[in-house]
């Protein structure tokens, strides 16, 4: 099972790594692009998810550690949502922004360095 999680994490990391080099933009089928900026990166005590253009109250954000374990999920997003990292270990984390139907519309990564 750990081997499967590691493979999943490597796949997630490799697919999001190329998208995470610049602010991610993904076109929604029914509307304009969503730009989600994350800062500071690397982070120590908090990370902020900042919607630059389009914001929908139906969005869900999920954060996974590098091994694929879900660390955080929230549907109570605002245009600037801050996540406290006090319970997070040093390492790389992957986030997914989902629409109200559960479709991933944006992904990226951030680093926690303590």
MIZA-338266 format. One record per residue: x, y, z of N, C-alpha, C, O in turn; residue in three letters; chain. Coordinates in steps of 0.1 Angstrom, whole numbers, plus 5000, padded with zeros to 4 digits. Layout:
N
<atom n_c1="X" n_c2="Y" n_c3="Z" ca_c1="X" ca_c2="Y" ca_c3="Z" c_c1="X" c_c2="Y" c_c3="Z" o_c1="X" o_c2="Y" o_c3="Z" rovo="ALA" zagu="A"/>
...
This chain:
114
<atom n_c1="5008" n_c2="4988" n_c3="5000" ca_c1="5000" ca_c2="5000" ca_c3="5000" c_c1="5009" c_c2="5013" c_c3="5000" o_c1="5006" o_c2="5022" o_c3="4993" rovo="UNK" zagu="A"/>
<atom n_c1="5020" n_c2="5013" n_c3="5008" ca_c1="5029" ca_c2="5024" ca_c3="5008" c_c1="5035" c_c2="5026" c_c3="4994" o_c1="5037" o_c2="5038" o_c3="4990" rovo="UNK" zagu="A"/>
<atom n_c1="5038" n_c2="5015" n_c3="4987" ca_c1="5044" ca_c2="5016" ca_c3="4974" c_c1="5034" c_c2="5023" c_c3="4965" o_c1="5038" o_c2="5031" o_c3="4956" rovo="UNK" zagu="A"/>
<atom n_c1="5021" n_c2="5019" n_c3="4966" ca_c1="5011" ca_c2="5026" ca_c3="4957" c_c1="5009" c_c2="5040" c_c3="4960" o_c1="5008" o_c2="5049" o_c3="4951" rovo="UNK" zagu="A"/>
<atom n_c1="5010" n_c2="5044" n_c3="4973" ca_c1="5009" ca_c2="5058" ca_c3="4977" c_c1="5021" c_c2="5066" c_c3="4971" o_c1="5019" o_c2="5077" o_c3="4967" rovo="UNK" zagu="A"/>
<atom n_c1="5033" n_c2="5060" n_c3="4972" ca_c1="5045" ca_c2="5067" ca_c3="4967" c_c1="5044" c_c2="5069" c_c3="4952" o_c1="5047" o_c2="5079" o_c3="4947" rovo="UNK" zagu="A"/>
<atom n_c1="5039" n_c2="5059" n_c3="4945" ca_c1="5037" ca_c2="5060" ca_c3="4930" c_c1="5027" c_c2="5071" c_c3="4927" o_c1="5029" o_c2="5079" o_c3="4918" rovo="UNK" zagu="A"/>
<atom n_c1="5016" n_c2="5071" n_c3="4935" ca_c1="5006" ca_c2="5082" ca_c3="4933" c_c1="5012" c_c2="5095" c_c3="4935" o_c1="5009" o_c2="5105" o_c3="4928" rovo="UNK" zagu="A"/>
<atom n_c1="5020" n_c2="5097" n_c3="4946" ca_c1="5026" ca_c2="5110" ca_c3="4949" c_c1="5036" c_c2="5114" c_c3="4938" o_c1="5036" o_c2="5126" o_c3="4935" rovo="UNK" zagu="A"/>
<atom n_c1="5043" n_c2="5105" n_c3="4933" ca_c1="5053" ca_c2="5108" ca_c3="4922" c_c1="5045" c_c2="5112" c_c3="4910" o_c1="5049" o_c2="5122" o_c3="4903" rovo="UNK" zagu="A"/>
<atom n_c1="5034" n_c2="5106" n_c3="4906" ca_c1="5026" ca_c2="5110" ca_c3="4895" c_c1="5020" c_c2="5123" c_c3="4897" o_c1="5021" o_c2="5132" o_c3="4888" rovo="UNK" zagu="A"/>
<atom n_c1="5014" n_c2="5126" n_c3="4909" ca_c1="5009" ca_c2="5139" ca_c3="4912" c_c1="5019" c_c2="5150" c_c3="4911" o_c1="5017" o_c2="5160" o_c3="4905" rovo="UNK" zagu="A"/>
<atom n_c1="5031" n_c2="5147" n_c3="4917" ca_c1="5041" ca_c2="5157" ca_c3="4917" c_c1="5046" c_c2="5160" c_c3="4903" o_c1="5048" o_c2="5171" o_c3="4899" rovo="UNK" zagu="A"/>
<atom n_c1="5048" n_c2="5150" n_c3="4895" ca_c1="5053" ca_c2="5152" ca_c3="4881" c_c1="5043" c_c2="5159" c_c3="4873" o_c1="5047" o_c2="5167" o_c3="4864" rovo="UNK" zagu="A"/>
<atom n_c1="5030" n_c2="5157" n_c3="4874" ca_c1="5020" ca_c2="5164" ca_c3="4866" c_c1="5018" c_c2="5178" c_c3="4871" o_c1="5015" o_c2="5187" o_c3="4863" rovo="UNK" zagu="A"/>
<atom n_c1="5020" n_c2="5180" n_c3="4884" ca_c1="5018" ca_c2="5194" ca_c3="4889" c_c1="5030" c_c2="5202" c_c3="4888" o_c1="5030" o_c2="5214" o_c3="4888" rovo="UNK" zagu="A"/>
<atom n_c1="5042" n_c2="5196" n_c3="4888" ca_c1="5055" ca_c2="5203" ca_c3="4888" c_c1="5056" c_c2="5212" c_c3="4877" o_c1="5060" o_c2="5224" o_c3="4878" rovo="UNK" zagu="A"/>
<atom n_c1="5053" n_c2="5207" n_c3="4865" ca_c1="5054" ca_c2="5216" ca_c3="4853" c_c1="5044" c_c2="5227" c_c3="4853" o_c1="5047" o_c2="5238" o_c3="4847" rovo="UNK" zagu="A"/>
<atom n_c1="5032" n_c2="5225" n_c3="4859" ca_c1="5022" ca_c2="5236" ca_c3="4860" c_c1="5025" c_c2="5246" c_c3="4871" o_c1="5020" o_c2="5257" o_c3="4870" rovo="UNK" zagu="A"/>
<atom n_c1="5033" n_c2="5242" n_c3="4881" ca_c1="5035" ca_c2="5251" ca_c3="4892" c_c1="5047" c_c2="5261" c_c3="4890" o_c1="5050" o_c2="5268" o_c3="4900" rovo="UNK" zagu="A"/>
<atom n_c1="5053" n_c2="5261" n_c3="4879" ca_c1="5064" ca_c2="5270" ca_c3="4877" c_c1="5060" c_c2="5284" c_c3="4876" o_c1="5067" o_c2="5293" o_c3="4880" rovo="UNK" zagu="A"/>
<atom n_c1="5048" n_c2="5287" n_c3="4871" ca_c1="5043" ca_c2="5300" ca_c3="4871" c_c1="5029" c_c2="5300" c_c3="4876" o_c1="5023" o_c2="5289" o_c3="4878" rovo="UNK" zagu="A"/>
<atom n_c1="5022" n_c2="5311" n_c3="4879" ca_c1="5009" ca_c2="5310" ca_c3="4884" c_c1="5000" c_c2="5302" c_c3="4875" o_c1="5000" o_c2="5304" o_c3="4863" rovo="UNK" zagu="A"/>
<atom n_c1="4992" n_c2="5293" n_c3="4881" ca_c1="4984" ca_c2="5284" ca_c3="4873" c_c1="4972" c_c2="5291" c_c3="4867" o_c1="4965" o_c2="5298" o_c3="4875" rovo="UNK" zagu="A"/>
<atom n_c1="4969" n_c2="5288" n_c3="4855" ca_c1="4956" ca_c2="5292" ca_c3="4849" c_c1="4950" c_c2="5281" c_c3="4842" o_c1="4957" o_c2="5274" o_c3="4834" rovo="UNK" zagu="A"/>
<atom n_c1="4937" n_c2="5278" n_c3="4845" ca_c1="4930" ca_c2="5268" ca_c3="4838" c_c1="4917" c_c2="5273" c_c3="4834" o_c1="4910" o_c2="5280" o_c3="4842" rovo="UNK" zagu="A"/>
<atom n_c1="4913" n_c2="5270" n_c3="4822" ca_c1="4900" ca_c2="5275" ca_c3="4817" c_c1="4889" c_c2="5266" c_c3="4821" o_c1="4890" o_c2="5254" o_c3="4820" rovo="UNK" zagu="A"/>
<atom n_c1="4879" n_c2="5272" n_c3="4827" ca_c1="4867" ca_c2="5264" ca_c3="4830" c_c1="4858" c_c2="5263" c_c3="4817" o_c1="4858" o_c2="5273" o_c3="4809" rovo="UNK" zagu="A"/>
<atom n_c1="4852" n_c2="5252" n_c3="4815" ca_c1="4844" ca_c2="5251" ca_c3="4803" c_c1="4833" c_c2="5262" c_c3="4802" o_c1="4830" o_c2="5266" o_c3="4790" rovo="UNK" zagu="A"/>
<atom n_c1="4827" n_c2="5266" n_c3="4813" ca_c1="4816" ca_c2="5276" ca_c3="4812" c_c1="4820" c_c2="5290" c_c3="4815" o_c1="4811" o_c2="5299" o_c3="4815" rovo="UNK" zagu="A"/>
<atom n_c1="4833" n_c2="5293" n_c3="4817" ca_c1="4836" ca_c2="5306" ca_c3="4820" c_c1="4851" c_c2="5310" c_c3="4819" o_c1="4858" o_c2="5302" o_c3="4812" rovo="UNK" zagu="A"/>
<atom n_c1="4855" n_c2="5321" n_c3="4824" ca_c1="4869" ca_c2="5325" ca_c3="4823" c_c1="4879" c_c2="5317" c_c3="4831" o_c1="4875" o_c2="5308" o_c3="4839" rovo="UNK" zagu="A"/>
<atom n_c1="4892" n_c2="5321" n_c3="4830" ca_c1="4902" ca_c2="5314" ca_c3="4837" c_c1="4902" c_c2="5317" c_c3="4852" o_c1="4899" o_c2="5328" o_c3="4856" rovo="UNK" zagu="A"/>
<atom n_c1="4907" n_c2="5307" n_c3="4859" ca_c1="4908" ca_c2="5308" ca_c3="4874" c_c1="4923" c_c2="5309" c_c3="4876" o_c1="4931" o_c2="5300" o_c3="4873" rovo="UNK" zagu="A"/>
<atom n_c1="4927" n_c2="5320" n_c3="4883" ca_c1="4942" ca_c2="5321" ca_c3="4887" c_c1="4942" c_c2="5321" c_c3="4902" o_c1="4937" o_c2="5329" o_c3="4909" rovo="UNK" zagu="A"/>
<atom n_c1="4949" n_c2="5311" n_c3="4907" ca_c1="4951" ca_c2="5309" ca_c3="4921" c_c1="4966" c_c2="5311" c_c3="4924" o_c1="4974" o_c2="5303" o_c3="4920" rovo="UNK" zagu="A"/>
<atom n_c1="4969" n_c2="5321" n_c3="4932" ca_c1="4983" ca_c2="5324" ca_c3="4936" c_c1="4985" c_c2="5320" c_c3="4950" o_c1="4976" o_c2="5322" o_c3="4959" rovo="UNK" zagu="A"/>
<atom n_c1="4996" n_c2="5313" n_c3="4953" ca_c1="4999" ca_c2="5309" ca_c3="4966" c_c1="5012" c_c2="5316" c_c3="4971" o_c1="5022" o_c2="5317" o_c3="4963" rovo="UNK" zagu="A"/>
<atom n_c1="5012" n_c2="5320" n_c3="4983" ca_c1="5023" ca_c2="5327" ca_c3="4989" c_c1="5023" c_c2="5327" c_c3="5004" o_c1="5012" o_c2="5326" o_c3="5009" rovo="UNK" zagu="A"/>
<atom n_c1="5033" n_c2="5328" n_c3="5011" ca_c1="5047" ca_c2="5328" ca_c3="5006" c_c1="5051" c_c2="5313" c_c3="5003" o_c1="5045" o_c2="5304" o_c3="5008" rovo="UNK" zagu="A"/>
<atom n_c1="5060" n_c2="5312" n_c3="4994" ca_c1="5064" ca_c2="5298" ca_c3="4990" c_c1="5079" c_c2="5299" c_c3="4987" o_c1="5084" o_c2="5305" o_c3="4978" rovo="UNK" zagu="A"/>
<atom n_c1="5087" n_c2="5293" n_c3="4996" ca_c1="5084" ca_c2="5283" ca_c3="5007" c_c1="5077" c_c2="5291" c_c3="5019" o_c1="5080" o_c2="5303" o_c3="5021" rovo="UNK" zagu="A"/>
<atom n_c1="5069" n_c2="5283" n_c3="5026" ca_c1="5062" ca_c2="5289" ca_c3="5037" c_c1="5067" c_c2="5283" c_c3="5050" o_c1="5073" o_c2="5272" o_c3="5051" rovo="UNK" zagu="A"/>
<atom n_c1="5065" n_c2="5290" n_c3="5061" ca_c1="5069" ca_c2="5285" ca_c3="5074" c_c1="5058" c_c2="5283" c_c3="5084" o_c1="5056" o_c2="5273" o_c3="5090" rovo="UNK" zagu="A"/>
<atom n_c1="5049" n_c2="5293" n_c3="5085" ca_c1="5038" ca_c2="5292" ca_c3="5095" c_c1="5024" c_c2="5293" c_c3="5088" o_c1="5014" o_c2="5289" o_c3="5095" rovo="UNK" zagu="A"/>
<atom n_c1="5023" n_c2="5298" n_c3="5076" ca_c1="5010" ca_c2="5299" ca_c3="5069" c_c1="5012" c_c2="5299" c_c3="5054" o_c1="5023" o_c2="5303" o_c3="5050" rovo="UNK" zagu="A"/>
<atom n_c1="5002" n_c2="5296" n_c3="5047" ca_c1="5002" ca_c2="5297" ca_c3="5032" c_c1="4989" c_c2="5304" c_c3="5029" o_c1="4978" o_c2="5301" o_c3="5034" rovo="UNK" zagu="A"/>
<atom n_c1="4989" n_c2="5313" n_c3="5019" ca_c1="4977" ca_c2="5320" ca_c3="5015" c_c1="4974" c_c2="5316" c_c3="5001" o_c1="4982" o_c2="5316" o_c3="4992" rovo="UNK" zagu="A"/>
<atom n_c1="4961" n_c2="5313" n_c3="4999" ca_c1="4956" ca_c2="5310" ca_c3="4985" c_c1="4948" c_c2="5322" c_c3="4981" o_c1="4938" o_c2="5325" o_c3="4987" rovo="UNK" zagu="A"/>
<atom n_c1="4952" n_c2="5328" n_c3="4971" ca_c1="4946" ca_c2="5341" ca_c3="4967" c_c1="4941" c_c2="5340" c_c3="4952" o_c1="4948" o_c2="5337" o_c3="4943" rovo="UNK" zagu="A"/>
<atom n_c1="4927" n_c2="5341" n_c3="4951" ca_c1="4921" ca_c2="5341" ca_c3="4938" c_c1="4923" c_c2="5354" c_c3="4931" o_c1="4919" o_c2="5365" o_c3="4936" rovo="UNK" zagu="A"/>
<atom n_c1="4929" n_c2="5354" n_c3="4919" ca_c1="4933" ca_c2="5366" ca_c3="4912" c_c1="4922" c_c2="5372" c_c3="4903" o_c1="4921" o_c2="5384" o_c3="4901" rovo="UNK" zagu="A"/>
<atom n_c1="4913" n_c2="5363" n_c3="4897" ca_c1="4903" ca_c2="5367" ca_c3="4888" c_c1="4889" c_c2="5363" c_c3="4892" o_c1="4881" o_c2="5371" o_c3="4896" rovo="UNK" zagu="A"/>
<atom n_c1="4887" n_c2="5350" n_c3="4890" ca_c1="4873" ca_c2="5345" ca_c3="4892" c_c1="4873" c_c2="5337" c_c3="4905" o_c1="4882" o_c2="5330" o_c3="4909" rovo="UNK" zagu="A"/>
<atom n_c1="4862" n_c2="5340" n_c3="4913" ca_c1="4860" ca_c2="5333" ca_c3="4925" c_c1="4846" c_c2="5328" c_c3="4926" o_c1="4836" o_c2="5335" o_c3="4923" rovo="UNK" zagu="A"/>
<atom n_c1="4844" n_c2="5315" n_c3="4930" ca_c1="4831" ca_c2="5309" ca_c3="4931" c_c1="4830" c_c2="5303" c_c3="4945" o_c1="4839" o_c2="5295" o_c3="4949" rovo="UNK" zagu="A"/>
<atom n_c1="4820" n_c2="5305" n_c3="4952" ca_c1="4818" ca_c2="5300" ca_c3="4966" c_c1="4817" c_c2="5285" c_c3="4966" o_c1="4818" o_c2="5279" o_c3="4977" rovo="UNK" zagu="A"/>
<atom n_c1="4815" n_c2="5279" n_c3="4955" ca_c1="4814" ca_c2="5264" ca_c3="4954" c_c1="4828" c_c2="5257" c_c3="4953" o_c1="4828" o_c2="5245" o_c3="4953" rovo="UNK" zagu="A"/>
<atom n_c1="4839" n_c2="5264" n_c3="4953" ca_c1="4852" ca_c2="5258" ca_c3="4952" c_c1="4856" c_c2="5251" c_c3="4964" o_c1="4851" o_c2="5254" o_c3="4975" rovo="UNK" zagu="A"/>
<atom n_c1="4863" n_c2="5240" n_c3="4962" ca_c1="4869" ca_c2="5232" ca_c3="4973" c_c1="4884" c_c2="5232" c_c3="4972" o_c1="4889" o_c2="5230" o_c3="4960" rovo="UNK" zagu="A"/>
<atom n_c1="4891" n_c2="5233" n_c3="4982" ca_c1="4906" ca_c2="5232" ca_c3="4982" c_c1="4910" c_c2="5220" c_c3="4990" o_c1="4905" o_c2="5218" o_c3="5001" rovo="UNK" zagu="A"/>
<atom n_c1="4919" n_c2="5212" n_c3="4984" ca_c1="4924" ca_c2="5200" ca_c3="4991" c_c1="4939" c_c2="5201" c_c3="4991" o_c1="4945" o_c2="5205" o_c3="4981" rovo="UNK" zagu="A"/>
<atom n_c1="4946" n_c2="5197" n_c3="5002" ca_c1="4960" ca_c2="5197" ca_c3="5003" c_c1="4965" c_c2="5183" c_c3="5007" o_c1="4959" o_c2="5177" o_c3="5016" rovo="UNK" zagu="A"/>
<atom n_c1="4975" n_c2="5178" n_c3="5000" ca_c1="4980" ca_c2="5165" ca_c3="5002" c_c1="4995" c_c2="5166" c_c3="5005" o_c1="5002" o_c2="5174" o_c3="4999" rovo="UNK" zagu="A"/>
<atom n_c1="5000" n_c2="5157" n_c3="5013" ca_c1="5014" ca_c2="5156" ca_c3="5015" c_c1="5020" c_c2="5149" c_c3="5004" o_c1="5013" o_c2="5144" o_c3="4995" rovo="UNK" zagu="A"/>
<atom n_c1="5033" n_c2="5148" n_c3="5003" ca_c1="5040" ca_c2="5142" ca_c3="4992" c_c1="5037" c_c2="5127" c_c3="4991" o_c1="5039" o_c2="5121" o_c3="4980" rovo="UNK" zagu="A"/>
<atom n_c1="5033" n_c2="5120" n_c3="5001" ca_c1="5029" ca_c2="5106" ca_c3="5001" c_c1="5015" c_c2="5104" c_c3="4997" o_c1="5010" o_c2="5092" o_c3="4996" rovo="UNK" zagu="A"/>
<atom n_c1="5007" n_c2="5114" n_c3="4994" ca_c1="4994" ca_c2="5113" ca_c3="4990" c_c1="4983" c_c2="5113" c_c3="5001" o_c1="4971" o_c2="5111" o_c3="4998" rovo="UNK" zagu="A"/>
<atom n_c1="4987" n_c2="5116" n_c3="5013" ca_c1="4978" ca_c2="5117" ca_c3="5024" c_c1="4971" c_c2="5130" c_c3="5024" o_c1="4978" o_c2="5141" o_c3="5024" rovo="UNK" zagu="A"/>
<atom n_c1="4957" n_c2="5130" n_c3="5025" ca_c1="4950" ca_c2="5143" ca_c3="5025" c_c1="4952" c_c2="5149" c_c3="5039" o_c1="4950" o_c2="5144" o_c3="5049" rovo="UNK" zagu="A"/>
<atom n_c1="4958" n_c2="5162" n_c3="5038" ca_c1="4961" ca_c2="5169" ca_c3="5051" c_c1="4950" c_c2="5179" c_c3="5054" o_c1="4949" o_c2="5183" o_c3="5066" rovo="UNK" zagu="A"/>
<atom n_c1="4943" n_c2="5184" n_c3="5044" ca_c1="4934" ca_c2="5195" ca_c3="5046" c_c1="4923" c_c2="5195" c_c3="5035" o_c1="4926" o_c2="5192" o_c3="5023" rovo="UNK" zagu="A"/>
<atom n_c1="4911" n_c2="5199" n_c3="5038" ca_c1="4901" ca_c2="5201" ca_c3="5028" c_c1="4891" c_c2="5212" c_c3="5034" o_c1="4888" o_c2="5211" o_c3="5045" rovo="UNK" zagu="A"/>
<atom n_c1="4887" n_c2="5221" n_c3="5025" ca_c1="4878" ca_c2="5231" ca_c3="5029" c_c1="4869" c_c2="5236" c_c3="5018" o_c1="4873" o_c2="5237" o_c3="5007" rovo="UNK" zagu="A"/>
<atom n_c1="4857" n_c2="5238" n_c3="5022" ca_c1="4847" ca_c2="5244" ca_c3="5012" c_c1="4844" c_c2="5258" c_c3="5016" o_c1="4837" o_c2="5265" o_c3="5009" rovo="UNK" zagu="A"/>
<atom n_c1="4849" n_c2="5262" n_c3="5028" ca_c1="4846" ca_c2="5276" ca_c3="5033" c_c1="4857" c_c2="5285" c_c3="5028" o_c1="4865" o_c2="5290" o_c3="5036" rovo="UNK" zagu="A"/>
<atom n_c1="4858" n_c2="5287" n_c3="5015" ca_c1="4869" ca_c2="5295" ca_c3="5009" c_c1="4864" c_c2="5310" c_c3="5007" o_c1="4852" o_c2="5312" o_c3="5005" rovo="UNK" zagu="A"/>
<atom n_c1="4873" n_c2="5319" n_c3="5009" ca_c1="4871" ca_c2="5333" ca_c3="5005" c_c1="4881" c_c2="5336" c_c3="4994" o_c1="4888" o_c2="5328" o_c3="4990" rovo="UNK" zagu="A"/>
<atom n_c1="4880" n_c2="5349" n_c3="4990" ca_c1="4889" ca_c2="5353" ca_c3="4979" c_c1="4904" c_c2="5352" c_c3="4983" o_c1="4913" o_c2="5351" o_c3="4975" rovo="UNK" zagu="A"/>
<atom n_c1="4906" n_c2="5353" n_c3="4996" ca_c1="4920" ca_c2="5351" ca_c3="5002" c_c1="4918" c_c2="5341" c_c3="5014" o_c1="4913" o_c2="5345" o_c3="5024" rovo="UNK" zagu="A"/>
<atom n_c1="4922" n_c2="5329" n_c3="5012" ca_c1="4921" ca_c2="5319" ca_c3="5023" c_c1="4935" c_c2="5316" c_c3="5028" o_c1="4944" o_c2="5313" o_c3="5020" rovo="UNK" zagu="A"/>
<atom n_c1="4937" n_c2="5317" n_c3="5041" ca_c1="4950" ca_c2="5314" ca_c3="5047" c_c1="4949" c_c2="5301" c_c3="5055" o_c1="4940" o_c2="5299" o_c3="5063" rovo="UNK" zagu="A"/>
<atom n_c1="4959" n_c2="5292" n_c3="5053" ca_c1="4960" ca_c2="5279" ca_c3="5059" c_c1="4971" c_c2="5280" c_c3="5070" o_c1="4983" o_c2="5283" o_c3="5066" rovo="UNK" zagu="A"/>
<atom n_c1="4968" n_c2="5277" n_c3="5082" ca_c1="4978" ca_c2="5276" ca_c3="5093" c_c1="4986" c_c2="5263" c_c3="5091" o_c1="4981" o_c2="5252" o_c3="5090" rovo="UNK" zagu="A"/>
<atom n_c1="4999" n_c2="5264" n_c3="5091" ca_c1="5008" ca_c2="5253" ca_c3="5089" c_c1="5015" c_c2="5248" c_c3="5101" o_c1="5025" o_c2="5241" o_c3="5100" rovo="UNK" zagu="A"/>
<atom n_c1="5010" n_c2="5251" n_c3="5113" ca_c1="5017" ca_c2="5247" ca_c3="5125" c_c1="5017" c_c2="5232" c_c3="5127" o_c1="5026" o_c2="5227" o_c3="5134" rovo="UNK" zagu="A"/>
<atom n_c1="5008" n_c2="5225" n_c3="5122" ca_c1="5008" ca_c2="5210" ca_c3="5123" c_c1="5014" c_c2="5203" c_c3="5111" o_c1="5014" o_c2="5191" o_c3="5110" rovo="UNK" zagu="A"/>
<atom n_c1="5020" n_c2="5211" n_c3="5102" ca_c1="5026" ca_c2="5205" ca_c3="5090" c_c1="5041" c_c2="5203" c_c3="5092" o_c1="5048" o_c2="5212" o_c3="5098" rovo="UNK" zagu="A"/>
<atom n_c1="5046" n_c2="5192" n_c3="5087" ca_c1="5061" ca_c2="5189" ca_c3="5088" c_c1="5067" c_c2="5196" c_c3="5076" o_c1="5061" o_c2="5200" o_c3="5066" rovo="UNK" zagu="A"/>
<atom n_c1="5080" n_c2="5197" n_c3="5077" ca_c1="5088" ca_c2="5202" ca_c3="5066" c_c1="5086" c_c2="5193" c_c3="5054" o_c1="5087" o_c2="5181" o_c3="5055" rovo="UNK" zagu="A"/>
<atom n_c1="5084" n_c2="5199" n_c3="5042" ca_c1="5083" ca_c2="5191" ca_c3="5030" c_c1="5075" c_c2="5198" c_c3="5019" o_c1="5071" o_c2="5209" o_c3="5020" rovo="UNK" zagu="A"/>
<atom n_c1="5072" n_c2="5190" n_c3="5008" ca_c1="5064" ca_c2="5195" ca_c3="4997" c_c1="5050" c_c2="5190" c_c3="4998" o_c1="5047" o_c2="5179" o_c3="5001" rovo="UNK" zagu="A"/>
<atom n_c1="5041" n_c2="5200" n_c3="4995" ca_c1="5026" ca_c2="5197" ca_c3="4996" c_c1="5020" c_c2="5200" c_c3="4983" o_c1="5024" o_c2="5210" o_c3="4976" rovo="UNK" zagu="A"/>
<atom n_c1="5010" n_c2="5193" n_c3="4979" ca_c1="5003" ca_c2="5195" ca_c3="4966" c_c1="4989" c_c2="5199" c_c3="4969" o_c1="4982" o_c2="5194" o_c3="4978" rovo="UNK" zagu="A"/>
<atom n_c1="4984" n_c2="5209" n_c3="4962" ca_c1="4970" ca_c2="5213" ca_c3="4964" c_c1="4962" c_c2="5212" c_c3="4951" o_c1="4967" o_c2="5212" o_c3="4940" rovo="UNK" zagu="A"/>
<atom n_c1="4949" n_c2="5209" n_c3="4953" ca_c1="4940" ca_c2="5208" ca_c3="4942" c_c1="4928" c_c2="5218" c_c3="4945" o_c1="4923" o_c2="5218" o_c3="4956" rovo="UNK" zagu="A"/>
<atom n_c1="4924" n_c2="5225" n_c3="4935" ca_c1="4912" ca_c2="5233" ca_c3="4936" c_c1="4902" c_c2="5226" c_c3="4927" o_c1="4903" o_c2="5224" o_c3="4916" rovo="UNK" zagu="A"/>
<atom n_c1="4890" n_c2="5223" n_c3="4934" ca_c1="4880" ca_c2="5216" ca_c3="4927" c_c1="4868" c_c2="5225" c_c3="4926" o_c1="4865" o_c2="5234" o_c3="4934" rovo="UNK" zagu="A"/>
<atom n_c1="4860" n_c2="5223" n_c3="4915" ca_c1="4847" ca_c2="5230" ca_c3="4913" c_c1="4837" c_c2="5223" c_c3="4921" o_c1="4839" o_c2="5213" o_c3="4928" rovo="UNK" zagu="A"/>
<atom n_c1="4824" n_c2="5228" n_c3="4921" ca_c1="4814" ca_c2="5222" ca_c3="4929" c_c1="4810" c_c2="5208" c_c3="4925" o_c1="4803" o_c2="5201" o_c3="4932" rovo="UNK" zagu="A"/>
<atom n_c1="4814" n_c2="5204" n_c3="4913" ca_c1="4812" ca_c2="5190" ca_c3="4908" c_c1="4823" c_c2="5180" c_c3="4911" o_c1="4823" o_c2="5168" o_c3="4908" rovo="UNK" zagu="A"/>
<atom n_c1="4834" n_c2="5185" n_c3="4918" ca_c1="4845" ca_c2="5177" ca_c3="4921" c_c1="4856" c_c2="5176" c_c3="4911" o_c1="4865" o_c2="5168" o_c3="4912" rovo="UNK" zagu="A"/>
<atom n_c1="4855" n_c2="5184" n_c3="4900" ca_c1="4865" ca_c2="5183" ca_c3="4889" c_c1="4876" c_c2="5193" c_c3="4893" o_c1="4874" o_c2="5204" o_c3="4898" rovo="UNK" zagu="A"/>
<atom n_c1="4889" n_c2="5188" n_c3="4892" ca_c1="4901" ca_c2="5195" ca_c3="4895" c_c1="4902" c_c2="5206" c_c3="4884" o_c1="4903" o_c2="5203" o_c3="4872" rovo="UNK" zagu="A"/>
<atom n_c1="4902" n_c2="5219" n_c3="4888" ca_c1="4904" ca_c2="5230" ca_c3="4879" c_c1="4917" c_c2="5237" c_c3="4880" o_c1="4920" o_c2="5245" o_c3="4872" rovo="UNK" zagu="A"/>
<atom n_c1="4924" n_c2="5234" n_c3="4891" ca_c1="4937" ca_c2="5240" ca_c3="4893" c_c1="4945" c_c2="5232" c_c3="4903" o_c1="4940" o_c2="5226" o_c3="4912" rovo="UNK" zagu="A"/>
<atom n_c1="4958" n_c2="5230" n_c3="4900" ca_c1="4967" ca_c2="5223" ca_c3="4909" c_c1="4980" c_c2="5230" c_c3="4910" o_c1="4984" o_c2="5238" o_c3="4902" rovo="UNK" zagu="A"/>
<atom n_c1="4987" n_c2="5227" n_c3="4921" ca_c1="5000" ca_c2="5233" ca_c3="4923" c_c1="5007" c_c2="5227" c_c3="4935" o_c1="5002" o_c2="5217" o_c3="4941" rovo="UNK" zagu="A"/>
<atom n_c1="5018" n_c2="5233" n_c3="4939" ca_c1="5026" ca_c2="5228" ca_c3="4950" c_c1="5031" c_c2="5239" c_c3="4958" o_c1="5033" o_c2="5250" o_c3="4953" rovo="UNK" zagu="A"/>
<atom n_c1="5034" n_c2="5236" n_c3="4971" ca_c1="5041" ca_c2="5246" ca_c3="4979" c_c1="5050" c_c2="5238" c_c3="4989" o_c1="5048" o_c2="5226" o_c3="4991" rovo="UNK" zagu="A"/>
<atom n_c1="5060" n_c2="5245" n_c3="4994" ca_c1="5070" ca_c2="5239" ca_c3="5003" c_c1="5069" c_c2="5245" c_c3="5017" o_c1="5067" o_c2="5257" o_c3="5018" rovo="UNK" zagu="A"/>
<atom n_c1="5069" n_c2="5236" n_c3="5027" ca_c1="5070" ca_c2="5241" ca_c3="5041" c_c1="5084" c_c2="5239" c_c3="5045" o_c1="5089" o_c2="5228" o_c3="5044" rovo="UNK" zagu="A"/>
<atom n_c1="5090" n_c2="5250" n_c3="5050" ca_c1="5104" ca_c2="5249" ca_c3="5055" c_c1="5103" c_c2="5255" c_c3="5069" o_c1="5101" o_c2="5267" o_c3="5071" rovo="UNK" zagu="A"/>
<atom n_c1="5106" n_c2="5247" n_c3="5079" ca_c1="5106" ca_c2="5252" ca_c3="5093" c_c1="5120" c_c2="5251" c_c3="5099" o_c1="5122" o_c2="5255" o_c3="5111" rovo="UNK" zagu="A"/>
